[in-house]
Amino acid sequence: MSITVSQKDSVFLLSTNSTSYVFGVDDRGLLRHLYWGGRLPRAEDLEMPVLTEVSTNDPVLEITPEEFPVHGGLRYKEHCLKVMFADGTRELVYRYCGYDIRQTETGEELILHLRDEHYAFLIDLRYTVYPAYDLMERSVTVQNQSEEPVWIEKLHSAQFHIPYENLTFSNVHGHWGAEQQRFVQPVSYGKIVIENRRGISSHNHNPYFVLDRGATETTGQVYFGALRVSGNFSGVVEQTQYGETLVQMGLNDHDWLLELAPGERLEAPGILYGYSASGFETMSHHLHRFARERIMSAGLRPVLYNSWEATEFHVNSRDQIQLAHRAQELGAELFVLDDGWFGERHSTQNGLGDWYVNEGKFPNGLEELIDAVKSLGMKFGIWVEPEMVNPKAQLYQAHPDWIYHYDTRVTDTSRVQYVLNATRPEVREFIYTMLDNLLTRYDIDYIKWDANRPISQTGPQRDVWHKHIRTVYEVVESLKKKHPNVLFEACASGGGRIDYGILGIFDDFWTSDNTDAYDRLYIQDAYSRIYPIKAMRAWVTDCPNFLSGRVIPLKFRFHSAMMGSLGIGCNILKFTPEETELAKEMIRRYKQIRPIIQEGTFYRLENPSCERYFLYEYLKESEGVLFAFLPQSRVGHRGTTVRLRGLEEESVYTVTTEEGEITKSGGYLMRHGLALRLTGDYASTMIRFAKKE
């Protein structure tokens, strides 16, 4: 069993194949954290320490590592839950009321029941154990069983205690066009805060934590967790004065207040968490496999062509059909019509909200383009931005009250658009009906859902930050039930919605509007630490790149994009014959290796050279792929040694390079390694290997 309970001491031991997490209930009814790390054999081995205060200025409630600290009493530390009752009381005093253990498809689930000692207010702490994935999940549900409202002022999903000081924290920072920029910093006294306040989750930081003790890819202790939310979140890491490091994460309490009416309940987003004794690679493998097998929708993602860079807003049926023919010749499987097909959409100035086909651009209707795409054997996709409206749009003229706004203020525009108040029932119904009608009338296989500005001026209600993204989830889930064969892509002005909340709702994920193949190596490397490769859509686009101005060879651009779910965003009508043939060959090769890339195990390989090589391996069963990049040669033009990982020591592998084939044992390839030397700037290669039968 993955959950065992020591009845004598009320100690709960949660175990996966190689890790354990332990907490217990003391004689005062407090939930106290006891252990997190490598697997322990028995709950009976854990003892509940006696609570003693350091001084009157260091009270017991302040120094004890509580499993779920609440606001109230002599607590001055970070807390997970803060409420206000109808009589003005702003303190929780919980009492333990028992537990339930339930079987799930992947393991077991423990639910601890807490209740305020005076008010009919319930707190359920939920722990789900996924033994085969070496992961667990925590979440909390609060319920108001009184006859008066309760106001939730803060709700974090969990707090974790790590019994070490001087850890290293890593996450990502960034902005539009520069998402997923990994940073690493030491944890000392004071607090590290990561958060988002804009209504989307991940342009600036990402909702996860990674804490390590001198870890490398393959060595060292790593503690990690990923929050399942796509809206405002916050996380706090703190090295306390009492010899431990705590980390807490959940809904952001910035501009937050939620009224819980009598009988209502609220569930916080879950946190997937785990421990690795063998570095960052193990962390990534556990999260990747769980995401692929338990969260994401099944099936390989198609090679897509998107027409945005070729035509931008200047779309018409004739040109799109011409692009579709060329895309099919190259090997694309999905043609996506981007922005500009609807309403009076000729620029960013108008059109959003008016989701009818522009007759001037499509005089024979959208069917003409769709029929042409389908006749070529490709699927058809289309771009929408359902949460937004332009001031000039007919929708806004008819319903000016449908946006987030204050009556006495000039409403903010960003990118010449407002944000629709999706928490209003009539707005939710409009968004759902518009998309349902689009999918019902037209033979559409793919929806690219974009969101190009943050939320602001949300009005008097302070719960919309949470309710807005819940509406997005619900609309997409409802549409997928009615249209189960349609794939939905999450795009939010680039990579603004990349998180474990959206991962189970949408099917495809836009990583960044930055498609510069060199920049993408850094973005994709950071992305891969937490998120699966299958969820990393990557495009080949034109040069000079619109953002960086760089000119990078087409081969390098393809190799960089082939590291994820491949897409093409070039103006392919301008390809030279040589570029056309190279693109055909690269797409053909990608289709051969696609199962390995999207469903295989991913490795960030060590580069022992002073040259700045980027080395990445993918392995699925007996086949593998290696990508190597050298953006710039330095003086000396040295090569590198590539040591593969995850192979069978005694098996013999055929390695296919651009120079020919060699055969080596798995032990040789992992320990001795392959000598590799690239020359020049923006050099790259793809090497395949397979176990000999």
N, C-alpha and C positions, 0 to 999 in steps of 0.2 A: 504494500500500500504506500501511496505517496504522502499520505497524511496520517500521522499517529499522534495520540494524545496520552500524556501521562496524567491519569486522573488524580493521583496523589498530590501533584503540585500544579495541576491545571496548566501544563506546558504543552504547547502545540509545536510539533516538528513537521515541517514541510520539506520534502526531499524530491529532487529529480535524480537522474542517473548519476550525477557527479557533484551536486550542490545541495546545501541545506539552508533553511531559513527557520529561525526559532523565536517564539515569543511566548509569554505566559501571563496569567492573571494572578496578581498578588493578593495578600489578605485584605487590602483596602479596596479591591475591585479595580485596580488600575491595570491597564494593559501595558506590559513592559517588554521591550525588545531585548533579546538575549544573544542572538548569534546570526551571522550571515557569512557564508563562505563554503569551503569544501564539505563534502557529504559527511554527516554524522550518523552513527549506527542506531543510537537509542535516545529517545526523549528523556528517559530516566536519568541520563548522565547530566542533564542540565538542572542547575539549582537556581532558585530565585534569590538574588542577593538581598541582604537586609538594607532597607532604606535608611540612610543617615544624612543629615544635612551638614554642610561644611560650616555654615554660620547662619545667623539670622538673616544675613544678606544673600545667602545661597540656600534658599529653602529646598525642601525635598522635591517638590513638584518641578522646580527649575532644573535640578541636576539629574533627575532620573531619565533614562532614555525611553520615553513613552512611545508606544507603537503608533498612536494616533492622538497627538496632543490637541487639546481644544482650548479656546480662549476662556480664561476664568481663573480665579484664585491667585495664588502666589506663583503664577507663570508669567514670565517676561520673554520667553523664547518664542521662536517661530511656532505658529499653531496652524493646524489644518482646517479648523472649522470655527467660525464665529457667527453667532446668531443674536437676534434681538426678539424677545417675546413681546406679546401684545401689552403687557403691563410695564414695559420698559426695562425689564431685566436683561442684561447683556452679558450673561455668564452661563456657561454650561457646567453641570456637574453630572458626569455619566456614571452609570452602574452597569456592570457586566450581567447579562441575563441569560447566557447560555450560547449554544452553537448548534449548527447543523452541518453534516457532511453529505455531499451529493456526488454521484458518479456523473462524469461527462464523457463525451466521445473521445477525448484525448487524455483524460486523467481524472482527477478529483477536484472538488470545490468545497472550500470551508467558508461558512458564513458565521461571523460572530455578531451577536445581538447586544447592543448597548441601548440604554434608555436614560433620559434625564431623570434625576431622582425626584423632581417635583412636577415637571410638565410632561404631557403626553407627546414627547418628541423622541423618535427612534432613530438610531444610527446602526446600519448594517455594514460591517466591514467584510468584503468579499475577497477571498484568496483562491485563485485557480492555479493548479499545478499542471504543467505540461512536461512530464518526465522525459519523454523521448527527445524533446527539443532543449532540455536543460534550461527551461524558462519558466517563470511564474508570472502571474498577473494580479495586481491589486486594484480594487475600486471601492467606492463607498456610496451608499444610498441613504439619504435622510428622508424621513417621513413625518409630516405633521398630523398627529392623530387627535389634536385638540379641537376645540370649537372656535378658535380664534386664529388669525393669521400669524405666521412666524416669518421674520425677514432674515434671509441668509446674506451675511455681509462678506463671508469668505468661505471658499470650499476648495481645498487642495485634496488631491486624490490619495496621497500617501506621504509619509515621511520615512526615510531610511537612515539607519545608523551604521556607520563604518568605524570599527574600533582602531583607527589609525589617525595620526596627524601627518602633516606635510605631504599630502597627496597631490597629484597633478590632475587638473580638470581640463577637459577638452570639449569643444562644441564648434559651431561655425558662426561667423558674422557675415554681414554683407548688405547689399541693397540691390535694386534692379540692375540686371546685367552683371552683377558680381555676387551672386548668391553662393552659398556653400564654400566660404573661405575659412578653412579650418584654423582655429587658434588653440594654443595650449598655454596654460598658466598655472603656476604653483598655488596651492591653497594654503593660506596662512590665516592669521586672525583678521576679523572683519568678514564681510559677506560678499559673495559673488552672486549677482542677480542677472538672470537672462529672462527675456520676456518679449511679448508682442502686444501692442495696444491698438492695432490698426484694423482688427477684424479678420485678418488672415494670419497664417501661422509662421511663415518661415523666410521672408526676405531678410530679416535682420538677425534673428537667432533661430534655432530649431528646437522643438519641444522634446529634448532628450538630455540625459546627462551621462558622462563617462568620467569615472574617477579611477586612477591607477597608481600603483606603487612601482615606479621605474619600469613600466612595461615596454616591451617591443612588440613587433607583430606576433612573435611566437613564445615570448617569455613574460613572466610577471603577472601580478594580480590585477584584475580589472573588474570594477563594479559598474553596472550600467542599467539604464532604464529609458524607455521611450513612451511618451504620453500619446494617447489616442485622441487627439483633438486638432481641429483645423482653424480654430478661431483664436481669440486672445488667451494666452497662457502666461504663466510665470513660474520660474524655478529659482530656488535659493540653495546655495551651497555655503556651509559655515563650519569652520573649525572652532569648536567650542572651547571654553576655558577648562573643560573637565576631561580632556584627553580623547575626544572622538571627533569625527566629522559627520555632520548630518546633511542630507539633501532632501528637498521637498519640492513637489511639483504639482500643478493643477490649474484650475481656472484662474485667470488673472482677476484680482480684486480691484484693479483700477477701474473707476467709474462703474462699479458693480454693486447691485443690490437686487435681490430676487425675492419677491413675495411668494411664500408657500402657503396657499390657502388651506383651510381645513380639509384633511383627507389627501392632500397632494403629496407627491414624493418627487425627489430630484436625485438623479444618478450622476455622479461625477465620471469623467472619462477614465478608462482604465490605464494603468501603467504596466507595460511589459518590462520585466526586469530579470537580470541574471548576473552571474558571477563567472569569471574565467580565471583559472590558475595558469593559463598558457597564452596570455597576451591578447592583442586586439583581434587577431585572426579568428580565434575561437568565438569571440563575441559576435563578429560579423557573420560567421557561419551559422550560429544559432538563430540570429534574427532573420537572416536571409531565408533559411530553409522554412522557418515558421511562417514567414510572410508568403512565400510561394505556395506552401502546401495548405495553410490554414486560413489565410486572409484574402489573398488575391484570387480573382476569377481564373478559371482554368484556360488553357490554350496558349499557343504561341502568338505573339503580337506580329501583325503584318508589316511588311515593308511599305511605308506610305510615301506618297508625294503630296506636298502642300504647295499651293500656288501663290502664297503671299508674296514672296520676294520677286516672283516673275511679274506680277500684275498689281500688287498692293490693292488699292480701292478701285482700280480701273478694270473691273472684271466685266466680261460679257460672254455670252454662250459660245460664240465662235472661237475666241482665244482660249477659253478653258477647254474646249473640245480638242483643239490643236495640242495643248499641253498634255491632255490625257493620252492622246495617241503616242506622243513622245515618251511619256512616263511608262506606258505599257511596254514600249519597245525596250526600255532600259531594264524592265523587270519589276516595276512597282506593282503592288497588289491592292493598294488602297489609294484612291484619289480624294484629297480633301480640299473642298472649296472654302477658302478663308473669308475674312471680312470683306464687306462691300456688296453683297448680293441682294440686300433687302432694303425696303423703304427708300428714303432719299439719302442713301449712304454713299456719298462721294468723297468724304473726308471724315475726320473725327467730329465734325460740327453737327451732324444730324443722323437720324436713322435708328439709333438704339431705342428699342421699345416698339418700333413699327415693323413687326416681323412678317411682312408680306413681300413676295418676290417682286423686285423692281422690273417692270415690264419693258423699260427702255433697254436694260441690259440683257433681259431674257424674254424677248418678244413672244417666243413659243413656249414660255413657261420653263420652270426648272426641269421638267420631264425630259426636255430635249438633251440637256447635259447629262442627266442621270442615265437615260437610255444609251447614250453614246459610251459612257463609262462602263456600264454593265455589258454592253456588246463587246467590249474589249476584254472582258473577263475579270475586271477589277471591281472592288467594293467602292461605295461612295460615302464620303463624309462631308460634314458641313460645320462651319464655325458659328457659334452663338455667344452672346454675353447677356444672359437672362436677368441678372441682378441689377442692370443699369438702364438708364434712360437719358437721352439728350434733351436739353431745354426746348429745342425746336421741334421735337418729335410730337406726333399727333397724340401719343399716349400721355405725355406730360400735359399737353394742352387740355386734354379731357379729364385728367386726374392729377392735378398739381399737389394734392394732399397725399399721394402714394409714396413720396420720397421721405427720407430722413430729413427733418428740418425743424426750425423754430419759427413761429409766426412773426416774431419781432426782429428776426435777424436775416441778413442776406445769405441765402443758402450757398454753401461752398460748391464750386465746381472744380473738378480735376479731370484733365483730359476732356474737357467740355462735356462732362456728364455728371449726373446725380446717381445716388444709390437708392434703389427701390427698397422700401421698408418691407422686407420679406416676412416679417413677423405678423403683418396684418393678414387675416384670412383671405381677403379679396385679392391681395397681391400674390400670395402663395398660389391661389387658384388660377390667377392669370398666367403665372409662370408655368405651372404644370400643364394647363390647357393648351397654351401656345406650343409647347414642345410636343405634347401628345398629338396635337393636330398635325404638326410638321412630320412626325414619325409615322402617323397613320396615312397621311395623304401621299407622301413620297417614299420611295424605296431607299431609305437611308440606313447605312450600316454603322455610322460612326458620328458621334457628337463631340466636337471640341468646345468645351465650356470654359469661357475666359472670364476674368474679373480684373479690370485694369485700373482700379483706384481703391484706396482705403475708405472705410466707413467714417463718417463724422456727423456731428450735430444730430445725435440719435434721439433727441427729444427727452421728455421727462422720465421715461422708463429706463432703468439702468440694467435691465436684463436682456436687452436686445443683442448684446455682443455674443451671448451664449445661444439665444433663440434663433438668431439669423443663420448661423451655420447648421443648426439642427434642421431648419427648414430646407436648406440646400441638400443635406443628407436625405431627408424624407422625400423630397421631390424626385431625386435621382433613383432612390430605391423603388418608389412607386412606378416610375417610368420603366425601370428594368424588369419589373414584374410583368408589365403589360407588353413590353418589347424586349424579350429576353435575349435576342440575338444582336442587339445594338451595343457597341462598345462606347464608353464615355471616357473622354480625356479630361483630366483636371489640369487647367492652365490658369494661373492667376498673375497676369502681367509678368510672365516668366515663371520662375519656380516659387511663387508665393504660397502655394498649398502643397507642400511636400511633408507628409507626416503620417503616423500610423492610424490617425483617424480617417483620413481620406483614402488610405490604401485599400480599405475593404469596401468602399462605396463606388469609386471610379475604377477604371480598368487600365488606363494609360496615363502617363504623368510627364508633363513638360518640365524639364529640369531647369532651364534658364533660357531667356531670350538671347543670351550670349552664345553664339554658335561658332565663335573663333575656336578652331581646332586645338590650338595650344592652350588657351584659357580653359577649355573644356577638360583638359587632362587634370588640372587642379580641382575643378568643380566636381568632376566625376570621381576622383579619388576620395574626396571628402564625403561625397554622397554615399559611396560604396561602404563606408564604415558602418552605417546603420541601415541603409535601404537596399533592397534587392536589385540586381541588375535588370531584371525583367521590368521593373518600374522606372527605368531610366531611359526616356525617349531622347534620342540624339540625332541631329540632322547634319547632313552635308550641305553647306551653303556657299554662295558666291564669294569671290575675292576681287578686290580688296574687301575684307569683312566690314560690314556697315558700322560696327562698334569699335573695333581695334584698328582698322585700316591696314591690317597685315595681309600680305599675299603669301599663301601657304599652298604647296603642291596638292593637287587633287587626291593623290594617293594617300598622303598624310591625313587629309580631311576625312577620307573614307575610313581609314583605319581607326581614327579617333571616334567616329560615329558608330562604327561596327562594334565598339565595346559595350553598347547598350542595345535598345530597340531601334533599328536603323530607320531613318527617315531622310528624304531628299527635299531640300528647299531651294535649290538653285533655279535660275532661269534656264532651263534645259534646252530651250529653243536656240540659245546662243552657244551651245556646246560645239566645239570643233569635232571633226571625225575622230581624232585621237582621244579626246575627253569622253566622247560617246562610247567608244569601245572599252575604255578603262572603267567607266561607270557600269556598263553591262557586266564586265568581268567581276568587279567588286561585289555587285549585288548578287550575282550567281554564287560567288564564294560565300557570301553572308548567309544565303539560304541553306547552304550545306552545313555551316557551323551554328546556325541559329539555335537548335536545341541545346547545344553546349553553352552558348552565351547566355541565353535566357533562363535555362533551367539547371545549369551546372553550378559547381562550387567555384567561388572566385577567390583568387589569391593576389595580394599586393606583394610582389617579390622584391627582395633586397637587391640593391644595386651597389656592388663593392667598388665601382670605378669612381675616379674623380670627375669623369664626365657625367653630365646630368641625364642619365638614361631613366626612362619611365618603363617599368617592366610589369606586365600583368598576365596572369595565367587563369584559364578556365578549364575545368575538368568535369566531365560527366561520364561515369562508368569507365570504359576503356579508351575514351578519346579525349583529346585536349587541344587547346589553342593557346598560343603565346603571342602577345602583342609587345613590340619593343619600339620605343620612340626616342629619338635624339633631336630635340628642337634646335640645338646649336652646338657645333663642335668647338671645343676649346683648344688652346695651344697644346700640341702633343697628340691630339686625335686618338686617344686611347680607346680600346675596346672595353668590354665588360664580360663578366662571367655570370651566366644565368643559371641559378640553381632552382630547379622546379620543386614543387611540393605535392604531397598527396599521392605519389605513385606507389606501386607495389615493388618492393625491393628486388625480388628475384625475377620479376617479369622483364621481358625484353620489349622495347618500344621502337617503332619506326618513326623517325623524326624527319619531316619533310620541310626543307628550307627552300629559298629561292635558288640555291645552288645545287640542290639535289637531295637525296635521301641518305641517312645514316641510321644504324641500329645500335642502341645502347641499352644497358640495363636500367631499371628504375633507380637502383642504388647509385649508379654512376651519375645519372641525370640530377639526382637530388643532392649528392655530396660533392662530386667533382664539378659537375655542371657543364654547360655549353659555352664555348668561347664565341662571343658575338662582337662584331665591330661594324658600326655604322659610320658613315662619313658625310660631311657637308651639313647644311642646315635643313631642318625639317625633314630628317630622314626617318623612315619607319619600315617595319617589316612585320609580317604575320607568319608564324611557324605553326604547323600542325603536327601532332604526334598521336600515335595510337598503339595500343598493346598488341603485340603479335599473338595470334592464336597458336 
